[in-house]
Amino acid sequence: MAALMLLPQMDINRRRAMRRERVFRDRLHPLDTYNDLELYQRYRFDRGIILDLANVIRENLEPDTNRTHALPCELKLLVSLRLFASGSFQQVAGDTVQISQPTMCRVLWQVTEALLSLMGRVICFPSQQEMGNIVNEFYDIAHFPAVVGCVDGTHIWILGPSDHEWRYINRKHYYSINTQVVLDSRARFINIVAKWPGSTHDSVILRESRLAELMEERRGNEVLLGDSGYPVRSWLMTPFLNPNTVPEQRYNRAHKRTRSLVERGIGQWKRRFHCLHGQLRYTPRKACEIITVCAILHNIVIDRGLPDFDEQPPIEHQPQPDVDQENVVALPDRFTGAGVRNQLVNQHFA
């Protein structure tokens, strides 16, 4: 009988003996392993910017554990930058510093939320004084006057969502987020809207955005440049679909050369952060957060003077189907987009 009573205790002891001991792996710290060039190749930032950025977001990063061996802020930032730069799986990015996939997932969204808090400080519409410098820099490209930014839409490939799946299928028949971007003369983001399903037309996104209200309320005569997928407005200059005169042809040439900056800028942005080139394997909401974070990081790169990561010719942009450029509210001709454009042609390209 005594032997039978000891069996449960022996079973507990056996299970304890077979239990795997907790192992604290020695994590690799890239800042201690790589030089500046190697850090730049893997994380798209040099040592100084990584440390500065970690200090900025440190207070917004929640500790992932109350025990010892917590991940330092710099390591959380680095593994997230590695995923943005490479576009790899979470487990692959986590393996580079010996952390598990669940930890990598938790860290990624901590860093993403912390970086999103910088949005208003890093991506903002220029002040009136800054507009003057931007207008001059745009004018130096092809002598197109009063340009403060170039607007375009770009599709970011995502995993097919479970809700409203059909809305995310774009005209090229894959799931995407149609992202509206406005770049200044240095290819910096001054506006980004990353929330619309891929089936949404560029002109609809612009019409519903705060950007349209800002431009309507502007004090000066500054304009944006857009492709023929947008309707011409008093603050949005688009090319002539069928230029009939020499001034209109000159206008189109200057428009094309100046607006090519946004295409090059989008190409640089996607080459620097390869997660935007492949498929973002997240829900639409999380994919939109990553897209916005990559735009914030892109501006930080330009502000700190880092070179383009991989200099390549831009991919030829395919504009959306043309809209009716003359379908505007019936106002006196000088107030319509077509009227402003004709006045611009006569004054500067005749």
C-alpha positions in Angstrom: 0.0 0.0 0.0 2.9 2.4 0.9 4.5 1.7 -2.5 1.3 2.5 -4.3 1.0 5.8 -2.4 4.5 6.8 -3.5 3.7 6.3 -7.3 2.2 9.8 -7.8 5.1 11.5 -6.1 7.6 9.5 -8.2 5.7 10.5 -11.4 6.0 14.2 -10.4 9.7 13.8 -9.8 10.2 12.1 -13.1 8.3 14.9 -15.0 10.4 17.5 -13.3 13.6 15.6 -14.2 12.5 15.4 -17.9 11.4 19.1 -18.0 13.7 21.2 -20.2 15.7 23.8 -18.3 15.2 27.4 -19.3 18.1 28.5 -21.5 19.1 32.2 -21.8 20.7 32.4 -25.2 23.5 34.9 -25.9 21.9 37.4 -28.2 23.9 38.9 -31.0 24.0 42.7 -30.8 24.5 44.2 -34.3 26.0 47.4 -32.9 28.8 45.4 -31.4 29.2 43.2 -34.4 29.0 45.3 -37.5 30.8 48.5 -38.7 29.0 51.5 -40.1 28.9 50.3 -43.6 27.6 46.8 -42.6 24.9 48.4 -40.5 23.9 50.6 -43.4 23.7 47.7 -45.7 21.5 45.6 -43.3 19.4 48.3 -41.5 19.5 51.3 -43.9 20.9 53.6 -41.2 24.3 54.3 -39.7 25.2 53.9 -36.1 24.6 57.5 -35.1 21.1 57.6 -36.5 20.2 54.2 -35.0 21.3 55.4 -31.5 19.5 58.8 -31.9 16.3 57.2 -33.1 16.4 54.7 -30.2 16.7 57.5 -27.7 13.7 59.3 -29.3 11.3 56.3 -29.1 12.7 54.8 -25.9 10.0 56.3 -23.7 7.2 55.0 -26.0 8.5 51.4 -25.9 6.8 49.2 -23.3 9.1 46.7 -21.5 8.3 43.3 -22.8 9.0 41.6 -19.5 9.5 42.5 -15.8 12.1 39.8 -15.5 15.8 39.9 -16.3 17.1 39.5 -19.9 14.7 42.1 -21.3 15.4 43.3 -24.8 17.2 46.7 -24.9 15.5 49.5 -26.9 18.3 49.5 -29.5 17.9 45.8 -30.2 14.1 46.2 -30.6 14.6 49.0 -33.1 17.3 47.0 -35.1 15.3 43.8 -35.6 12.3 45.9 -36.8 14.5 47.9 -39.2 15.9 44.6 -40.4 12.4 43.4 -41.3 11.5 46.7 -43.0 14.7 46.6 -45.0 14.6 43.0 -46.1 10.9 42.2 -46.3 11.6 38.8 -44.7 9.5 36.8 -42.3 9.3 37.7 -38.6 11.1 34.4 -37.7 13.9 35.1 -40.1 14.4 38.7 -38.8 14.2 37.4 -35.2 16.8 34.7 -35.8 19.4 37.3 -36.6 19.6 38.3 -32.9 18.4 35.0 -31.4 14.8 35.9 -30.4 11.7 33.8 -31.0 9.0 34.6 -33.5 6.4 35.5 -30.8 8.8 38.0 -29.3 9.7 39.4 -32.7 6.0 39.9 -33.4 5.5 41.7 -30.1 8.6 43.9 -30.6 7.7 44.8 -34.2 4.3 46.3 -33.2 5.9 48.1 -30.2 8.4 49.8 -32.4 5.8 50.5 -35.1 3.6 52.3 -32.7 6.5 54.2 -31.3 7.6 55.4 -34.7 4.1 56.3 -35.7 4.1 58.8 -32.8 6.8 60.8 -34.9 4.3 61.3 -37.8 3.4 64.9 -37.1 7.0 65.9 -36.6 8.6 64.2 -39.6 5.8 64.3 -42.3 4.1 67.7 -42.4 3.1 70.2 -45.1 5.7 73.0 -45.5 5.3 76.4 -44.0 5.0 79.5 -46.2 8.7 80.2 -45.8 9.6 76.6 -46.7 7.3 76.7 -49.7 9.5 79.5 -51.2 12.6 77.3 -51.1 10.7 74.3 -52.5 9.2 76.3 -55.4 12.7 77.6 -56.4 14.1 74.1 -56.3 11.3 72.7 -58.4 11.7 75.6 -60.9 15.4 74.7 -61.4 14.4 71.3 -62.7 12.5 72.4 -65.8 11.3 76.0 -65.2 7.8 75.0 -64.1 6.6 77.8 -61.8 4.9 77.7 -58.4 5.3 73.9 -57.8 5.2 72.9 -54.1 4.9 69.2 -54.5 4.2 66.2 -56.8 1.3 63.9 -56.0 1.0 60.3 -57.1 -0.5 57.0 -56.1 1.4 53.7 -55.6 0.1 50.2 -54.8 1.6 48.2 -52.0 0.9 44.5 -52.3 -0.8 42.9 -49.3 -2.1 39.5 -48.2 -5.7 39.0 -49.2 -7.9 40.1 -46.3 -10.7 38.1 -44.8 -13.2 41.0 -44.8 -14.4 42.9 -47.9 -11.8 41.0 -50.0 -13.0 42.3 -53.3 -12.4 45.9 -52.4 -8.6 45.3 -52.2 -8.2 43.9 -55.7 -6.7 46.6 -57.9 -6.8 47.0 -61.7 -3.8 44.7 -62.0 -5.8 42.0 -60.2 -3.8 41.7 -56.9 -4.5 42.8 -53.4 -3.1 46.1 -52.4 -3.3 49.3 -50.5 -3.5 52.3 -52.8 -1.2 54.9 -51.1 -1.3 58.5 -52.0 2.0 60.4 -51.6 3.1 63.9 -52.1 6.9 64.6 -52.4 8.7 67.9 -52.3 11.8 68.9 -54.3 14.1 66.7 -52.1 11.9 63.7 -52.6 10.7 64.0 -48.9 7.2 63.0 -48.0 5.1 66.1 -47.1 1.8 64.1 -47.2 0.9 60.4 -47.2 -2.5 58.7 -47.1 -2.2 55.0 -46.6 -5.7 53.6 -45.8 -7.6 53.0 -49.1 -8.2 49.6 -50.7 -6.5 48.9 -54.0 -9.7 49.2 -56.0 -10.0 52.9 -55.1 -9.1 55.4 -57.9 -6.3 57.9 -57.3 -8.7 60.9 -57.9 -11.1 59.6 -55.2 -8.4 59.4 -52.6 -7.3 62.9 -53.4 -10.8 64.3 -53.3 -11.5 62.8 -49.9 -8.2 63.7 -48.4 -7.3 66.6 -46.1 -4.7 67.6 -48.7 -7.5 68.8 -51.1 -8.8 71.1 -48.3 -5.3 72.4 -47.5 -4.7 73.3 -51.1 -8.1 74.9 -51.4 -7.4 77.1 -48.4 -3.9 78.1 -49.5 -2.9 81.8 -49.5 -0.6 81.9 -52.5 -0.6 80.5 -56.0 1.3 77.3 -55.2 0.3 74.2 -57.1 0.8 70.4 -57.1 1.6 68.4 -60.2 -0.2 65.2 -60.9 -0.6 62.8 -63.9 -3.6 62.5 -66.2 -5.3 60.2 -63.7 -6.3 63.3 -61.7 -8.7 66.0 -62.7 -7.2 69.4 -63.4 -7.9 71.9 -60.6 -6.8 75.5 -59.8 -4.2 74.0 -57.4 -3.5 70.7 -59.3 -1.8 70.9 -62.7 -2.1 67.9 -65.0 -0.7 67.4 -68.5 -2.7 68.2 -71.7 -4.1 64.9 -73.1 -3.8 66.2 -76.7 -1.5 69.3 -76.8 -2.3 71.3 -79.9 0.1 74.2 -79.7 3.8 74.7 -79.1 3.3 76.3 -75.7 1.1 73.3 -74.6 3.9 71.0 -75.8 6.4 72.9 -73.8 4.1 72.8 -70.8 3.8 69.1 -71.1 7.6 68.6 -71.4 8.3 70.7 -68.3 5.5 69.0 -66.4 6.8 65.5 -67.2 10.4 66.4 -66.2 9.3 68.0 -63.0 6.8 65.3 -62.0 9.3 62.5 -62.6 10.7 63.4 -59.2 7.8 61.6 -57.5 8.4 58.5 -59.5 12.1 58.4 -58.7 11.3 59.1 -55.0 8.8 56.2 -54.8 11.4 53.9 -56.4 14.0 55.0 -53.9 11.6 54.5 -51.0 10.7 51.0 -52.1 14.3 49.9 -52.8 15.4 51.1 -49.4 12.6 49.3 -47.6 12.0 46.0 -49.5 9.0 45.1 -47.4 7.1 47.5 -49.7 8.3 45.7 -52.8 7.0 42.2 -51.8 3.8 41.2 -50.1 3.0 42.6 -46.7 1.7 39.6 -44.9 -0.5 41.5 -42.4 -4.0 42.7 -42.0 -4.8 45.9 -44.0 -4.7 48.0 -40.8 -1.2 46.8 -39.8 0.0 47.0 -43.4 -1.0 50.7 -43.5 0.9 51.3 -40.3 4.1 49.7 -41.8 3.7 51.8 -45.0 3.4 55.0 -43.0 6.4 54.1 -40.7 8.6 53.4 -43.8 7.7 56.9 -45.1 8.7 58.4 -41.7 12.0 56.5 -41.9 12.5 57.7 -45.5 12.3 61.3 -44.4 14.7 60.7 -41.6 17.2 59.3 -44.1 16.9 62.4 -46.3 17.1 64.8 -43.4 20.3 63.1 -42.2 21.9 63.2 -45.6 22.3 59.5 -46.2 22.8 58.5 -49.9 20.2 56.5 -51.9 20.7 52.8 -51.0 20.6 51.4 -54.5 20.8 53.8 -57.4 18.7 52.4 -60.3 16.6 53.9 -63.0 12.9 54.4 -61.9 10.2 51.9 -63.0 8.1 53.4 -65.8 4.9 54.6 -64.1 1.5 53.6 -65.6 -1.1 56.2 -64.8 -4.6 55.3 -64.0 -7.2 55.8 -66.8 -7.7 59.4 -67.7 -10.5 61.4 -66.3 -12.6 64.0 -68.0 -10.4 67.1 -67.4 -13.2 69.5 -68.3 -15.7 68.1 -66.0 -15.4 70.8 -63.3 -17.8 73.0 -61.4 -19.2 75.8 -63.7 -17.3 78.8 -62.5 -15.8 81.8 -64.4 -12.9 80.5 -66.5 -10.2 82.1 -64.5 -11.2 80.1 -61.4 -11.4 76.7 -63.0 -8.5 74.3 -63.2 -8.5 74.5 -67.0 -8.5 78.3 -66.8 -5.6 78.5 -64.4 -3.7 76.0 -66.6 -4.3 78.0 -69.8 -3.2 81.1 -68.0 0.0 79.4 -66.9 0.7 78.2 -70.4 0.2 81.7 -71.9 2.4 83.4 -69.3 5.3 81.0 -68.9 5.4 78.7 -71.9 4.3 80.9 -74.8 
